[in-house]
Amino acid sequence: MSQDTLKLSAARAAIQYVPEGKVIGVGTGSTANFFIDELAKIKNRITGAIASSKATAERLASHGIRVFDLNEVDALLPVYIDGADEITHSGAMIKGGGGALTREKIIAAAAERFICIADASKLVTRLGSFPLPVEVIPMAWKPLSRKLAIMYGGTPAIRMRDGQPFLTDNGNYILDIAGLVIEDPRTMEAEINQLAGVVTVGLFARQGANICLLGTGQGVQTLRFPDQSVQLKQ
Ligand code: 5RP
């Protein structure tokens, strides 16, 4: 079975977590795109969506799904549905392969539940095989590269596209740190987020996924992570 087939099966399974008449949060990436296309089939049952990137906003709008600004919504979103680059058996994730990590983390923090949709290759016992994305203020990328290499021993590289630094939707750069072995993602998330010039690290460990719908060759597995407390949500 292809990876896309597994992503689609996870995306389809997420539809059952979409409540009627609400605004939901929607992520970015190829699995999220499958989800948006499935959401379009039931679009009349929801009020609309908050998009974690310009690309997601465009795809939602192209299906006639109303896109809201997060500040237009007065309560926690019932659910945020998004993919991941890696997810552990306790729900900690690396995200940001698509460069949308900051908006993803903002919307996830404003939602009661994070439903991760992923193909089976994303489930890992330890984070770090996928290079860890860090969104940084452009003037800080070199000093931050040096500092991160000293702190964690990996190899940070600025993300490039078409010979230029990749720019996030927020106008910032991404450092991808390869070669990490992440034993304590919660501590690392807090440490990196405190460095001057860091906008967001793509570790989602302090507020990880509540549920992961994992597309496997034997069907969609539901992994539940009861430790993720809604009390931490804003
Ligand atoms: C985008 C993300 C994506 O969720 C992550 O990169 C997974 O992408 P895909 O579904 O294409 O495998 O964090 O910033």
Residues whose N, C-alpha, C, O or C-beta is under 5 A from the ligand:
A	BS01	5RP	T28 G29 S30 T31 A32 D82 G83 A84 D85 K95 G96 G97 G98 G99 A100 L101
